[in-house]
Amino acid sequence: MNLHTLQTALAIPDLFLAAMASVILVLGLFADEKKRDLLCYWLSVATLVSTAFLVIADFSTESAVAFNGLFVDDPMADLCKVAICLLSAVVFIYGRDYNRQRGLFKNEYYVLGLFAVCGMMVMSSANHLLTLYLGLELMSLCLYAMIAFYRDDQLAVESAMKYFVLGALASSILLYGMSLLYGMTGSLALPAIATQLAGVEPGDLSLALAVVLVVVALAFKLGAVPFHMWVPDVYHGSPTSTTAFISAAPKIAAFAIVLRLLIGGLGDQHGLWQEMLVILALLSVAAGNIIAIAQKNLKRLLAYSAISHMGFFLFGILSGTAAGYSASLFYVLVYATMSGAAFGLILYLSGKDFESDRLSDLRGLGRRSPGIALMVLILMFSMAGVPPTAGFFAKLSVIQALVDANLAWVAVTAVILAVIGAYYYLRIIKLVYFDPPEIERPLNSPADHQYTLALNVFLIVAILPWIGKLISLCNQAIARFVY
Amino acid sequence: MDSNLLSLLIWSPVIAGILVLATGGDERAGIARKLALGFSVAIFLLSIPLYTGFDTMTPDMQFTEHYPWISAFSIHYALGVDGISMPLILLTTLLTVVVVIAGWQVITDRVAQYMAAFLIMEGIMIGVFASLDAVLFYVFWEAMLIPMFLVIGIWGGPNRIYATIKFFLYTLLGSLLMLVAILYLYNASGGSFSILDYHALPIGLQPQILVFLAFFCAFAVKVPMFPVHTWLPDAHVEAPTGGSVILAAIMLKMGGYGFLRFSLPVTPDASHELAGFVIALSLIAVVYIALVALVQQDMKKLIAYSSISHMGFVTLGLFVFNAQGAEGAMMQMISHGFISGALFLCVGVLYDRMHSRLIESYGGIATPMPVFAAFMVLFAMANSGLPGTSGFVGEFLVILGAFQANPWFAILAALTLVFGAAYTLWMIKRVVYGKVASNAVAALDDLNGREILMLSILAGMVLLVGIWPNPFLEVMHASIDNLVQHVEVSKCPVICR
């Protein structure tokens, strides 16, 4: 077996990222102590951006497998990888000053981040249960460490512990489901599983058990109600720079494995998992939106908002149509962009010894800084799904998929819950624009943070004339989603 | 006819708004004001070719534009106007000029943001009236809430936060149900978001009723109709004067416009089926809300309730299904735009001087403010439907149309002329005439040049429409006739009425 038969060329971006992560790790050992961290930071950002460009340069138009079927390179994987790399780079920029002020600005932090991104890329391209699990664990272990990195902070250590225990539990459930699938089909490759299961009767008990276990594990990872308990604590307890990281790119990777497992592997069992997803999605949207109203902490509020957004994302998956999967992909891309920007804003407002994570910290921001206030405005309306923002089109495409799949009642319920959700986004705008300022801290963050943030937020509105192109891209990514 | 006039009218106010916003803080407020005035006048002049170039003989869409936007869902950037939407666009551009003048001295805090909000809102409102694609329409329809939400919340009165959140959530809930209806129509039409396709789409009675009700939620909240009107008095009372003017003069018209553009032509059978229900709600609004207006202590609240009552005429005129009724409804919408806007400005003038909107704070202001009193009495007369003012034309036509449908409707509706005169004139008697109430009132200054200018524009329009309504009726005639005929033809696959 030589490298040629392995089709290594397909995985060049992933390999480049892994190699660079190792180089940066070694560099950290030998570089001059004073310049080490900054050098590693900039190298990490540059690596992520160049990886994204490597993926774009070789954007696949059809799917091809590598490493004897362990790895697949298709348009969906490429789209996810570009978004994952760029968002992670952006989030690194947001977190730089925050990390520096808290002693987290260490080369190891960024190496962990790069390996997590590597895990996400492997998840996006997984064509085999083992690859999928490997990517998932690579990502998760790095994330646990990135939270615990803030080791002097009690909350951070606690949430790392919680995340680790529950994450391990979810992984073991996933492994159990996978082992059942292996037992039934004799294969770990997703396409083979799909073919083998095609003939199994829908009433088969062991198959049902396997599907339930897989769905539960995915729900855990996504943070769908009732498996959401860890989300608020982890979002709240983690250093904000890490929360920003967790809240953006991993959602896209999660989309990828949901799609690979449920549609790629268990697509014929659609009837089995659809009803479970309906309940998970509705509960997530309802609980996420309602509990968010009671929150006083911005990070917790965004965590509940994330739960409800995951519910919306599941609506697209459960519709069981190509249009629905494409809507979900579009939704998750838009959501991850918004979420990264939201935490970027919190990081912007935070300072040394000051976590700007209480809702009341936003009071009177409209007077302190009209520009930042306008960004909060756009972001909140986009999260609430009010036009003219990308968030509206994301919700529109998901709801359209639901109506299309004869699930109009789910669509109407989702819409009503979205109005409830609009309330807490409006309350944030109220704090920003209508209330007098409470604190008079001057806002000074580095220019690159400021410009990246502005670009990130205004993209949510400025993309509208070209949003049709992005939706078509998602459609193509899903349409060619074949094994 | 191929031109980009409508796009220009939609996007130039938005860009103007961004430019005004860029002038920054209040130290450059003067520049922001002048820029805003210059832009709003320029945009009004720009909108005049819409009238002069309009072909009154055809009910077809004119000034159309059509570009693909989101091809995956066949969403288009499609614009066009007919005799129903064109007058409303002119109303928007004219009133924006008035609002900019009205905010000139009154707004001293965050001036650039205030002016920018109204300019951006102007563009969005023109977008609502000009959209021929349901998603584009929806985008503008919802986007409009954002600047209004901020205007009430930032520059509003003491209870502004309650009022603005109520306003937002009420309208959002209604609109989202409309969105579901639009998505249903998209699927039923085999993948089209074109509003004109929906007009021609045959639908069975049962789905028509559901679609009608979903649209009804959105439009009834906007109009607003009894019993979903409660957000309006709150929003009006708390909004700054400019916000109240736009809210009453244009935003409420969007509900009426929605009925004309969606409910009647898309679901004609359901409209006939449920006409009794809508007419009943309209008559309750006309009579009951007029009685509510009678007992108000706060002038802004009184005018807000008067608006609801007058908008009841609009929905009544639309659902009697004849040309007089529909033309009357359109005239009533335009006339109400001028009159309610003017009355809110009058209250604003008083409020700026006395910081009170309560009727009891005033009395005998004709003595210190004779010019103001003349304007206020004129608008009050117009509000109670005096012949020779614009208020008469619409109400007369609607009553005429209602009489053809059922004389009792006409009799009940005519009652409002009595009630309308009662609450308006009673307010005038207590505020304008009588003994001078206090030293503060006696010391009031009369109108300054700026205030005379803004009120004269509206007074001129009220008299023009009242004395010579033909130029307005002419442009809408062909479209309204076409609509009335369209509604008479059943769309059910099987006979259902």
Interface residues (C-beta under 8 A of the other chain):
Chain A: S326 G366 P370 L377 F381 V386 P387 P388 F392 F393 L396 S397 I399 Q400 V403 D404 A408 A411 V412 V415 I416 A418 V419 A422 Y423 L426 R427 I429 K430 Y433 F434 P465 I467 G468 I471 S472 N475
Chain B: P68 W69 I70 S71 A72 F73 I75 Q113 V135 Y138 V139 F140 E142 A143 L145 I146 F149 L150 G153 I154 R160 I161 T164 I165 F168 L169 L172 L173 L176 L177 L179 V180 L183 Y184 Y186 N187
